Amino acid sequence: MNQLLSLSNRKQKKRTIAIAIACSFLLVLPSCIPNLRHPAPGPNLPERFNLRQPESGPDLPEAFEATSSENSSQVSIEEFFDDPMLISLIHQGLVNNQELRILSEDVLIASYEILARQGAYLPFVTAGGGVSLNRFSQYTPEGAGIRDDPFLPGKFLPNPLPNYTLGPAFFWTPDIWRQLHNAKDAAAMRYFATGEGRNYFVTQLVAEIADNYYGLIALDKRLEVLDSIIALQEQSLRFAQAAKEAARGTELAVQRFQAEVRKNQSEKLIVKQEIIQVENRINFLVGRFPQPVQRWTGEFIDLKLHSLGVGVPSQLLQNRPDIRQAERELAAAGLDVKVARKRFYPVMTITSGVGYEAFNPRYLFITPEALVANVAGNLVGPLINFKAIKADYLGANARQLQTVYSYQRVIINAVTEVINRISKVENYRKSIDIKKQQVQSLEASVVAARNLFQNPRGESRIDYLDVLTAQRDLLEARRVLIDTKREQLSAIVNTYQALGGGGNLLPIPIPKPLQSHHWWKHSSHSVANTAVGSGPEPPPTPAAAPGSGSGPLPAPTPAPPSGPGPFPTPAAASGPQSPPTPAAETDLEPLPRPAAERGPVPLPGPAAERGPKPLPTPMGGGKGSDTMPEGSIPM
């Protein structure tokens, strides 16, 4: 009895020591994880666009009211341009542009990365068989044990001895720390980021096609102006020749008018070459070989596009695809930090197999005598030399900081682009009004100079140089007027692009890996909700409204599947919007979720109806913490 008691005490003591060692290992493990660095906070997002005007008076006309919720990015391209020939070119570009097709393949490649990441945390089951041949020494236990065949008395087993196996095998790495799930979610975020990058190219493609289209119309107008000036100069040339024959003029006047005519005829050929180049640029953008481009032939100077509404800067967070792309990259970088952090923890693996094994094929399928099975589980974690893991973790943190600064840079660039282009639209509009008056005065001066040259009245006779100068000035003024109008139209088109116009022409479909039965765990909605309409919804993005600098951003409002819809009216602004700063953290998780009252809402998942819960985005600021709060927008 005493021996049994002593044996039981020894077993209990060994179990206690093992538990203590395991607990000590888990307690010491967090101390091996290095602290994370925080990014510098970005500037405050302005409440409205600061549109400075050189003259006193209202900043902008009603169409450019900067505090209105109207935003031209929600206007369709058909309504904004209102030109069937231009719309046809844009649609051809969306179908045939080779670079856009390449970017679409990038989106497809990114969806396959989600599938690969999803398969990493699912069990692996393989099936197969094998044949081996072993020869044993007769002076070993194995060689001595196989001499007599138990199934054939009086005979020996062969040496070398064959072995036949057949059956399935099972391998699984349970994702106990969500490392593999986070890697899949990061791939999902990069998939949507790739889709937003493609949509940003679409906005640039639409703007470039429209810009070249209006440039082509401007070149047509320049040809008309050259034809009219050449006609005036040829008329003056004929009069100079008649005056010479009547001994009232000289050869000098004839040659000067002749040279001016030849100069403008040469200029026409250069303009025609520019027309060919612009036409071929449009053909290249729409994915076809060189051919004439049909275009509008009305009055170019009086051409008007849809009125512009810039809304407020916070709407850019939802409307511009490049900002949405930066948000997704930011969320993916936060998840990469989590994935790298979990490498410090132990990894569990489970292996098992079942099948048949025999040394003779005739015995292979005898059940249950030839049936074999095994199962094993391992829990392995790093113990010594964390350098590679630490380097990977700190590298993920550095890449996370890069995405934070890239996100800040993209927003600053977006606001700057809108201000520059909308100011250009207004200033060039004013310049066109003044230049029209200049052209009218020069036209009158050309008529007066021609009349005085051809019908002199006493001492009011003028020299041929005055006629040449008046015609040159008129030609230059008309050319500058056309170029100014072209720049104004280009500014309107580029403002539409800077506001995000055309960014919803190609919705981002929900990839098949996110439509599987595993995805329902992250959402209470059904998958069928997003399959209604013309296609799957693009991923929602946060719609920040102007307000207090420390207040949370409002929840995102996704666009309907069929295209851009009405834009939400922003709340009344009480001050400029500033990026929230993280509160001090003591937890060692790299991206803890902040409370609702101390920061903006987390970034949305890849779809409005289903998907993982909002993914982490890092934020700068904070003291005394080695973590970054998750779900904050660093602007």
SELOKE-88418 format. One record per residue (C-alpha): residue number from 1; x, y, z. Coordinates in steps of 0.25 Angstrom, whole numbers. Layout:
BEGIN
NODE   num       X       Y       Z
NODE   NUM       X       Y       Z
...
***
This chain:
BEGIN
NODE   num       X       Y       Z
NODE     1       0       0       0
NODE     2      11      10       4
NODE     3      18       7     -10
NODE     4       5      10     -17
NODE     5       4      23     -10
NODE     6      18      27     -12
NODE     7      16      24     -27
NODE     8       4      32     -28
NODE     9      11      44     -21
NODE    10      22      43     -31
NODE    11      13      44     -43
NODE    12       5      55     -37
NODE    13      18      63     -34
NODE    14      23      61     -49
NODE    15       9      66     -54
NODE    16      10      78     -45
NODE    17      24      81     -50
NODE    18      20      79     -65
NODE    19       8      89     -63
NODE    20      17      99     -56
NODE    21      27      98     -67
NODE    22      16     100     -78
NODE    23      10     112     -70
NODE    24      24     119     -68
NODE    25      26     117     -83
NODE    26      13     124     -86
NODE    27      16     135     -76
NODE    28      30     138     -82
NODE    29      26     137     -96
NODE    30      20     151     -97
NODE    31      32     157     -92
NODE    32      39     153    -104
NODE    33      30     161    -113
NODE    34      36     174    -117
NODE    35      28     187    -116
NODE    36      22     194    -128
NODE    37      25     208    -133
NODE    38      14     218    -135
NODE    39      13     227    -148
NODE    40      12     242    -147
NODE    41      -2     247    -147
NODE    42      -6     254    -160
NODE    43     -12     268    -162
NODE    44     -26     271    -160
NODE    45     -36     268    -171
NODE    46     -42     282    -174
NODE    47     -56     285    -173
NODE    48     -58     291    -187
NODE    49     -49     293    -199
NODE    50     -41     306    -197
NODE    51     -43     312    -211
NODE    52     -36     326    -211
NODE    53     -39     336    -221
NODE    54     -31     347    -226
NODE    55     -42     357    -226
NODE    56     -52     361    -215
NODE    57     -66     356    -215
NODE    58     -72     342    -213
NODE    59     -62     331    -214
NODE    60     -69     323    -225
NODE    61     -82     323    -232
NODE    62     -94     315    -228
NODE    63     -89     303    -236
NODE    64     -77     302    -228
NODE    65     -82     304    -214
NODE    66     -72     297    -205
NODE    67     -82     294    -193
NODE    68     -93     288    -201
NODE    69     -95     273    -201
NODE    70     -96     272    -216
NODE    71     -84     265    -222
NODE    72     -82     263    -237
NODE    73     -76     249    -234
NODE    74     -90     243    -233
NODE    75     -94     248    -247
NODE    76     -93     238    -257
NODE    77     -84     240    -269
NODE    78     -96     240    -279
NODE    79    -102     252    -271
NODE    80     -89     259    -269
NODE    81     -83     259    -283
NODE    82     -97     258    -290
NODE    83     -90     255    -304
NODE    84     -93     241    -310
NODE    85     -81     241    -318
NODE    86     -72     243    -306
NODE    87     -80     233    -297
NODE    88     -78     223    -308
NODE    89     -63     225    -308
NODE    90     -63     223    -293
NODE    91     -71     210    -293
NODE    92     -62     205    -304
NODE    93     -50     208    -295
NODE    94     -56     201    -283
NODE    95     -58     188    -292
NODE    96     -45     188    -300
NODE    97     -34     196    -293
NODE    98     -23     186    -291
NODE    99     -17     192    -279
NODE   100     -31     192    -272
NODE   101     -31     177    -276
NODE   102     -18     175    -270
NODE   103     -23     181    -257
NODE   104     -35     172    -257
NODE   105     -26     160    -258
NODE   106     -19     166    -246
NODE   107     -32     166    -238
NODE   108     -35     151    -242
NODE   109     -21     148    -238
NODE   110     -23     154    -224
NODE   111     -36     146    -223
NODE   112     -28     133    -225
NODE   113     -19     138    -213
NODE   114     -31     138    -204
NODE   115     -34     124    -208
NODE   116     -20     119    -205
NODE   117     -21     126    -192
NODE   118     -34     119    -189
NODE   119     -29     106    -192
NODE   120     -17     107    -182
NODE   121     -26     106    -170
NODE   122     -35      95    -175
NODE   123     -31      80    -173
NODE   124     -23      73    -184
NODE   125     -27      59    -188
NODE   126     -18      51    -197
NODE   127     -19      37    -203
NODE   128      -9      28    -208
NODE   129      -1      16    -207
NODE   130      14      11    -206
NODE   131      23      -1    -208
NODE   132      36      -3    -200
NODE   133      46     -14    -200
NODE   134      55     -16    -187
NODE   135      66     -26    -185
NODE   136      69     -29    -171
NODE   137      82     -35    -165
NODE   138      80     -49    -159
NODE   139      88     -45    -147
NODE   140      78     -34    -143
NODE   141      65     -36    -135
NODE   142      57     -32    -148
NODE   143      64     -42    -157
NODE   144      63     -53    -147
NODE   145      48     -50    -145
NODE   146      44     -51    -159
NODE   147      50     -65    -162
NODE   148      37     -73    -160
NODE   149      25     -70    -168
NODE   150      13     -71    -158
NODE   151       3     -73    -170
NODE   152      11     -84    -177
NODE   153      17     -93    -167
NODE   154      30     -99    -170
NODE   155      34     -88    -180
NODE   156      42     -75    -178
NODE   157      38     -61    -180
NODE   158      46     -55    -192
NODE   159      58     -46    -189
NODE   160      58     -35    -194
NODE   161      43     -34    -189
NODE   162      34     -25    -198
NODE   163      23     -16    -191
NODE   164      10     -11    -198
NODE   165       2       1    -192
NODE   166     -11       7    -197
NODE   167     -20      17    -191
NODE   168     -23      32    -188
NODE   169     -15      42    -179
NODE   170     -20      54    -171
NODE   171     -13      66    -168
NODE   172     -18      79    -161
NODE   173     -13      91    -154
NODE   174     -24      96    -145
NODE   175     -24     112    -145
NODE   176     -24     114    -130
NODE   177     -18     128    -131
NODE   178     -26     132    -144
NODE   179     -13     134    -151
NODE   180     -17     127    -163
NODE   181     -31     134    -163
NODE   182     -24     147    -162
NODE   183     -16     144    -174
NODE   184     -28     141    -182
NODE   185     -35     154    -177
NODE   186     -22     162    -181
NODE   187     -23     155    -195
NODE   188     -37     159    -196
NODE   189     -34     173    -193
NODE   190     -23     173    -203
NODE   191     -33     168    -213
NODE   192     -42     179    -211
NODE   193     -30     189    -211
NODE   194     -26     183    -225
NODE   195     -41     185    -230
NODE   196     -41     200    -225
NODE   197     -27     202    -232
NODE   198     -34     197    -245
NODE   199     -46     206    -242
NODE   200     -36     218    -240
NODE   201     -30     215    -254
NODE   202     -44     215    -260
NODE   203     -46     229    -255
NODE   204     -33     233    -261
NODE   205     -37     226    -274
NODE   206     -50     233    -275
NODE   207     -43     247    -272
NODE   208     -32     244    -283
NODE   209     -42     240    -293
NODE   210     -51     252    -291
NODE   211     -39     262    -290
NODE   212     -34     257    -303
NODE   213     -47     258    -309
NODE   214     -49     272    -306
NODE   215     -35     275    -310
NODE   216     -39     269    -324
NODE   217     -50     278    -325
NODE   218     -41     290    -321
NODE   219     -32     286    -332
NODE   220     -43     286    -342
NODE   221     -47     300    -338
NODE   222     -32     305    -340
NODE   223     -33     300    -354
NODE   224     -46     308    -356
NODE   225     -39     320    -350
NODE   226     -27     318    -359
NODE   227     -36     317    -372
NODE   228     -43     330    -368
NODE   229     -30     337    -366
NODE   230     -24     332    -379
NODE   231     -36     336    -386
NODE   232     -34     351    -381
NODE   233     -20     351    -384
NODE   234     -22     345    -398
NODE   235     -32     357    -400
NODE   236     -22     367    -395
NODE   237     -11     360    -404
NODE   238     -20     362    -417
NODE   239     -22     376    -413
NODE   240      -7     379    -411
NODE   241      -5     372    -425
NODE   242     -15     381    -431
NODE   243     -10     394    -425
NODE   244       4     390    -430
NODE   245      -1     388    -444
NODE   246      -8     402    -443
NODE   247       5     408    -438
NODE   248      -1     411    -425
NODE   249       7     400    -417
NODE   250      20     393    -416
NODE   251      25     379    -418
NODE   252      29     379    -403
NODE   253      14     379    -399
NODE   254      11     368    -408
NODE   255      23     359    -403
NODE   256      19     362    -389
NODE   257       5     358    -391
NODE   258       9     346    -399
NODE   259      19     341    -388
NODE   260       8     343    -377
NODE   261      -1     334    -385
NODE   262       9     323    -387
NODE   263      12     323    -372
NODE   264      -2     321    -368
NODE   265      -4     310    -379
NODE   266       8     303    -373
NODE   267       2     304    -359
NODE   268     -10     297    -364
NODE   269      -2     285    -368
NODE   270       4     285    -354
NODE   271     -10     286    -348
NODE   272     -15     274    -357
NODE   273      -3     266    -352
NODE   274      -7     269    -337
NODE   275     -21     264    -341
NODE   276     -16     251    -346
NODE   277      -8     249    -333
NODE   278     -19     252    -324
NODE   279     -29     243    -332
NODE   280     -19     232    -331
NODE   281     -17     234    -316
NODE   282     -32     233    -314
NODE   283     -32     220    -323
NODE   284     -21     215    -314
NODE   285     -29     217    -302
NODE   286     -41     211    -307
NODE   287     -33     199    -312
NODE   288     -34     200    -327
NODE   289     -25     203    -339
NODE   290     -24     217    -345
NODE   291     -36     222    -351
NODE   292     -44     235    -352
NODE   293     -51     239    -339
NODE   294     -65     244    -340
NODE   295     -67     257    -332
NODE   296     -76     268    -329
NODE   297     -76     280    -339
NODE   298     -83     291    -332
NODE   299     -78     304    -327
NODE   300     -66     301    -318
NODE   301     -65     314    -310
NODE   302     -79     313    -305
NODE   303     -78     298    -301
NODE   304     -83     295    -287
NODE   305     -82     283    -279
NODE   306     -90     279    -266
NODE   307     -89     288    -255
NODE   308     -79     284    -244
NODE   309     -82     282    -229
NODE   310     -70     279    -220
NODE   311     -77     276    -207
NODE   312     -68     275    -195
NODE   313     -54     269    -194
NODE   314     -59     257    -185
NODE   315     -67     252    -197
NODE   316     -54     249    -204
NODE   317     -52     237    -194
NODE   318     -64     230    -200
NODE   319     -64     235    -215
NODE   320     -49     234    -219
NODE   321     -45     220    -222
NODE   322     -30     223    -219
NODE   323     -34     226    -205
NODE   324     -42     214    -203
NODE   325     -30     206    -208
NODE   326     -21     212    -198
NODE   327     -31     209    -187
NODE   328     -31     194    -191
NODE   329     -16     194    -192
NODE   330     -16     200    -178
NODE   331     -26     189    -173
NODE   332     -17     178    -179
NODE   333      -5     184    -173
NODE   334     -11     183    -159
NODE   335     -15     169    -161
NODE   336      -1     165    -166
NODE   337       4     171    -152
NODE   338      -5     161    -145
NODE   339      -1     149    -154
NODE   340      14     152    -151
NODE   341      11     154    -136
NODE   342       5     140    -135
NODE   343      18     134    -140
NODE   344      23     135    -126
NODE   345      12     126    -121
NODE   346      12     110    -122
NODE   347       6     103    -134
NODE   348      -2      91    -133
NODE   349      -2      80    -144
NODE   350     -11      68    -145
NODE   351      -7      56    -154
NODE   352     -14      43    -155
NODE   353     -16      32    -165
NODE   354     -24      19    -168
NODE   355     -22       8    -178
NODE   356     -17      -5    -181
NODE   357      -2     -11    -180
NODE   358       3     -25    -183
NODE   359      16     -31    -188
NODE   360       8     -39    -198
NODE   361      -2     -33    -208
NODE   362     -11     -45    -205
NODE   363     -13     -41    -191
NODE   364     -14     -26    -194
NODE   365     -29     -25    -193
NODE   366     -32     -35    -182
NODE   367     -40     -28    -171
NODE   368     -38     -25    -160
NODE   369     -25     -32    -160
NODE   370     -18     -24    -170
NODE   371     -24     -11    -165
NODE   372     -15       0    -159
NODE   373     -18      14    -153
NODE   374     -10      25    -146
NODE   375     -13      38    -140
NODE   376      -3      48    -134
NODE   377      -3      63    -129
NODE   378       8      73    -128
NODE   379       9      86    -121
NODE   380      22      93    -125
NODE   381      26     107    -121
NODE   382      39     115    -122
NODE   383      48     115    -110
NODE   384      62     120    -113
NODE   385      66     130    -124
NODE   386      55     139    -128
NODE   387      63     147    -137
NODE   388      56     143    -150
NODE   389      42     144    -144
NODE   390      45     158    -138
NODE   391      50     163    -151
NODE   392      38     158    -158
NODE   393      29     165    -147
NODE   394      37     178    -148
NODE   395      37     178    -163
NODE   396      22     176    -163
NODE   397      21     188    -153
NODE   398      30     197    -163
NODE   399      21     193    -175
NODE   400       9     197    -167
NODE   401      15     210    -164
NODE   402      17     212    -179
NODE   403       3     209    -182
NODE   404      -1     220    -171
NODE   405       7     230    -178
NODE   406       3     226    -192
NODE   407     -12     228    -187
NODE   408      -9     241    -182
NODE   409      -2     245    -194
NODE   410     -13     240    -203
NODE   411     -23     249    -196
NODE   412     -15     261    -196
NODE   413     -12     259    -211
NODE   414     -27     257    -213
NODE   415     -31     270    -206
NODE   416     -20     278    -213
NODE   417     -24     273    -227
NODE   418     -39     277    -225
NODE   419     -35     291    -220
NODE   420     -25     293    -232
NODE   421     -35     288    -243
NODE   422     -47     295    -238
NODE   423     -40     308    -236
NODE   424     -34     306    -251
NODE   425     -48     304    -256
NODE   426     -53     317    -250
NODE   427     -41     326    -253
NODE   428     -41     321    -268
NODE   429     -56     324    -269
NODE   430     -53     338    -265
NODE   431     -41     338    -275
NODE   432     -50     333    -286
NODE   433     -60     345    -284
NODE   434     -49     355    -285
NODE   435     -43     349    -297
NODE   436     -56     349    -304
NODE   437     -56     364    -303
NODE   438     -42     364    -307
NODE   439     -45     356    -320
NODE   440     -57     365    -323
NODE   441     -49     378    -322
NODE   442     -38     371    -331
NODE   443     -48     367    -341
NODE   444     -53     381    -342
NODE   445     -39     386    -343
NODE   446     -36     377    -355
NODE   447     -49     382    -362
NODE   448     -45     396    -360
NODE   449     -30     394    -364
NODE   450     -35     387    -377
NODE   451     -45     398    -380
NODE   452     -34     409    -378
NODE   453     -24     401    -386
NODE   454     -33     398    -398
NODE   455     -41     411    -397
NODE   456     -32     422    -392
NODE   457     -39     435    -388
NODE   458     -30     447    -389
NODE   459     -19     447    -378
NODE   460     -25     434    -372
NODE   461     -18     425    -381
NODE   462     -10     414    -374
NODE   463       1     405    -377
NODE   464       0     390    -381
NODE   465       8     387    -368
NODE   466      -4     392    -360
NODE   467     -13     382    -367
NODE   468      -3     370    -365
NODE   469      -1     374    -350
NODE   470     -16     374    -348
NODE   471     -18     361    -355
NODE   472      -7     355    -347
NODE   473     -12     360    -334
NODE   474     -26     354    -337
NODE   475     -21     341    -341
NODE   476     -13     340    -328
NODE   477     -24     345    -320
NODE   478     -34     334    -326
NODE   479     -23     323    -324
NODE   480     -21     327    -309
NODE   481     -36     327    -307
NODE   482     -37     313    -313
NODE   483     -26     308    -304
NODE   484     -32     315    -292
NODE   485     -45     308    -295
NODE   486     -39     295    -297
NODE   487     -31     297    -283
NODE   488     -44     300    -276
NODE   489     -51     288    -282
NODE   490     -39     280    -278
NODE   491     -40     285    -264
NODE   492     -55     282    -263
NODE   493     -52     268    -267
NODE   494     -40     266    -258
NODE   495     -49     272    -246
NODE   496     -59     261    -249
NODE   497     -48     251    -248
NODE   498     -42     257    -236
NODE   499     -56     256    -229
NODE   500     -57     241    -232
NODE   501     -66     242    -245
NODE   502     -66     229    -252
NODE   503     -61     221    -240
NODE   504     -73     212    -240
NODE   505     -74     208    -254
NODE   506     -68     194    -251
NODE   507     -73     189    -238
NODE   508     -64     179    -230
NODE   509     -70     166    -230
NODE   510     -70     157    -217
NODE   511     -60     146    -220
NODE   512     -64     132    -219
NODE   513     -55     129    -206
NODE   514     -63     139    -199
NODE   515     -76     133    -203
NODE   516     -74     120    -197
NODE   517     -80     114    -185
NODE   518     -69     119    -176
NODE   519     -72     133    -179
NODE   520     -85     133    -172
NODE   521     -78     133    -158
NODE   522     -74     147    -160
NODE   523     -88     153    -163
NODE   524    -103     150    -159
NODE   525    -107     154    -173
NODE   526    -109     144    -185
NODE   527    -101     143    -197
NODE   528    -113     145    -206
NODE   529    -115     159    -202
NODE   530    -103     164    -210
NODE   531    -107     156    -222
NODE   532    -119     164    -226
NODE   533    -118     175    -237
NODE   534    -108     177    -248
NODE   535     -96     171    -240
NODE   536     -90     170    -226
NODE   537     -88     183    -219
NODE   538     -74     190    -218
NODE   539     -68     189    -204
NODE   540     -73     201    -195
NODE   541     -64     211    -190
NODE   542     -65     221    -178
NODE   543     -73     234    -181
NODE   544     -67     244    -172
NODE   545     -75     256    -170
NODE   546     -69     269    -165
NODE   547     -70     272    -150
NODE   548     -62     272    -138
NODE   549     -48     268    -139
NODE   550     -49     258    -128
NODE   551     -62     252    -131
NODE   552     -64     238    -138
NODE   553     -67     237    -153
NODE   554     -81     233    -157
NODE   555     -84     219    -162
NODE   556     -81     216    -177
NODE   557     -92     217    -188
NODE   558     -89     207    -199
NODE   559     -93     211    -213
NODE   560    -105     202    -220
NODE   561    -101     191    -229
NODE   562    -106     198    -242
NODE   563     -97     210    -240
NODE   564     -95     223    -232
NODE   565    -108     227    -224
NODE   566    -112     239    -216
NODE   567    -101     244    -207
NODE   568    -104     245    -192
NODE   569    -105     260    -187
NODE   570     -94     262    -177
NODE   571     -96     267    -163
NODE   572     -95     282    -160
NODE   573     -80     284    -158
NODE   574     -76     291    -145
NODE   575     -61     291    -148
NODE   576     -50     284    -156
NODE   577     -48     269    -155
NODE   578     -36     264    -149
NODE   579     -30     250    -148
NODE   580     -32     244    -135
NODE   581     -20     240    -126
NODE   582     -20     226    -120
NODE   583     -22     225    -105
NODE   584     -10     219     -97
NODE   585     -11     204     -97
NODE   586      -5     193     -88
NODE   587     -10     181     -95
NODE   588       0     174    -104
NODE   589      -9     171    -115
NODE   590      -4     179    -127
NODE   591     -17     185    -132
NODE   592     -27     185    -120
NODE   593     -41     190    -124
NODE   594     -44     204    -118
NODE   595     -56     207    -111
NODE   596     -67     215    -119
NODE   597     -66     227    -111
NODE   598     -51     229    -113
NODE   599     -49     228    -127
NODE   600     -55     226    -141
NODE   601     -62     214    -145
NODE   602     -54     202    -151
NODE   603     -52     201    -166
NODE   604     -63     193    -172
NODE   605     -62     179    -178
NODE   606     -61     176    -192
NODE   607     -76     175    -194
NODE   608     -88     182    -188
NODE   609     -96     169    -186
NODE   610     -86     159    -182
NODE   611     -71     158    -179
NODE   612     -62     159    -167
NODE   613     -64     169    -156
NODE   614     -57     182    -158
NODE   615     -42     180    -160
NODE   616     -31     188    -153
NODE   617     -25     200    -158
NODE   618     -13     207    -150
NODE   619     -13     221    -144
NODE   620      -2     230    -140
NODE   621       0     236    -126
NODE   622      -1     232    -112
NODE   623       9     230    -101
NODE   624      14     219     -93
NODE   625       8     208    -102
NODE   626      14     197    -110
NODE   627       2     195    -119
NODE   628      -6     202    -129
NODE   629     -21     203    -127
NODE   630     -29     196    -138
NODE   631     -39     202    -147
NODE   632     -35     217    -146
NODE   633     -33     226    -159
NODE   634     -20     233    -158
NODE   635     -25     246    -164
***
